Amino acid sequence: MKTNSELPLYLKIADELRARLLLLPVGTPFETEQALTEEFGVARGTIRQALDVLVKEGILTRTQGRGSFRTEQDDSHYNFLLSKELTDSIRKIGTNSGVRNLSITAVNATQGIADQLHVPHGEKVRRITRIRTVDGKPFAYCVAHLRTDMIPPVSKRDYNTSLANLVRNVFRVHIESRLCDFYAVAADEMIAEALAIPVGTPVLKINLVCLGHGREPLLSDVFYLPSSQALHFEV
């Protein structure tokens, strides 16, 4: 499986900018191409490619002479408070749910992850990647980031349930609520390889943020599901 470091640079930048955008109110001006070029230290063309991805996803609009703005939400983008675990929804469509290619590493938080978890940019967080399966077949590719100051170290032997259940039931860390936001994206090489689908296939990207006491973010978990899958959510 390809690692995130093997992704094209513009896609990695698009991921970080997307996380920032989704925290902004609709209509908020976004950083200029020049400012982003200086921040990331890349060619202006690379920044334009990254911004084009976000425009195609419908979360950014760019107007000549005015700049870039957070786009009004439409039918392709939603934000909900989930009342049940996502894993419970997955289990409803298959007799056996499992995890494979589980990886747990310590990484420095990108600006996007730092903004989501309310930690300083560059602070160490735990990154968990895995492929969720139903009846032995790939169902979702998942990438999570956990705060190290609020959640104890996680090992592979601990992981036999959903990440939220692990945090709540194994480590006894209180989860107050789960915010979910989702929209359609095109599968890049990493996602396509994990889910055994062609590059460019539409997938549903689900971003789940678990909040603890005082509504402090504990973890961010991103799921990529092929459009052929069906889920029923309780919200």
Stockholm file with secondary structure:
# STOCKHOLM 1.0

chainA/1-235         MKTNSELPLYLKIADELRARLLLLPVGTPFETEQALTEEFGVARGTIRQALDVLVKEGILTRTQGRGSFRTEQDDSHYNFLLSKELTDSIRKIGTNSGVRNLSITAVNATQGIADQLHVPHGEKVRRITRIRTVDGKPFAYCVAHLRTDMIPPVSKRDYNTSLANLVRNVFRVHIESRLCDFYAVAADEMIAEALAIPVGTPVLKINLVCLGHGREPLLSDVFYLPSSQALHFEV
#=GR chainA/1-235 SS CCCGGGSCHHHHHHHHHHHHHTTSCTTCBCCCHHHHHHHHTCCHHHHHHHHHHHHHHTSEEEETTTEEEECCCCTTCEEEECSSCHHHHHHTTCSCEEEEEEEEEEEECCHHHHHHHTCCTTCEEEEEEEEEEETTEEEEEEEEEEETTTSCCCCGGGCSSCHHHIIIIISCCCCCEEEEEEEEEECCHHHHHHHTCCTTCEEEEEEEEEECGGGCEEEEEEEEEETTCCCCCCC
#=GC SS_cons         CCCGGGSCHHHHHHHHHHHHHTTSCTTCBCCCHHHHHHHHTCCHHHHHHHHHHHHHHTSEEEETTTEEEECCCCTTCEEEECSSCHHHHHHTTCSCEEEEEEEEEEEECCHHHHHHHTCCTTCEEEEEEEEEEETTEEEEEEEEEEETTTSCCCCGGGCSSCHHHIIIIISCCCCCEEEEEEEEEECCHHHHHHHTCCTTCEEEEEEEEEECGGGCEEEEEEEEEETTCCCCCCC
//
